[in-house]
Amino acid sequence: MTDTGAPDERQIENPEGDREKHKVSGDRVIAKIKELLHEGNVRHVVIKNNEGRTLIEFPVSIGLAGALLLPVWAAVGAVAAMVTDCTIEVEREVEEESAEE
């Protein structure tokens, strides 16, 4: 996939700090989710439409990969086909800081 350089996504400020929010166009939903999962430590993903209504939501387990993700990708693809723009909310694992200095 080639990048056109057009900024069609941006991270939305989240005052609670518990979830990252990314606004993306419908045709970029799957690519953005794959990118976020590749970054690691993602626990939960929620896709919402422009009105803030939840379209799909799924947990991400460490062992969840390969064939187990096929139904999820099919559902995400169906959602992406229905929306022009949406917001992807990602909840990440909290990394504990060590007390050693």
Secondary structure, DSSP 8 states (H G I E B T S, - for coil): ---------EEE--TT-S-EEEEEEGGGHHHHHHHHHHH--EEEEEEE-TTS-EEEEEE--TT--GGGGHHHHHHHHHHHHH-SEEEEEEEE------S--
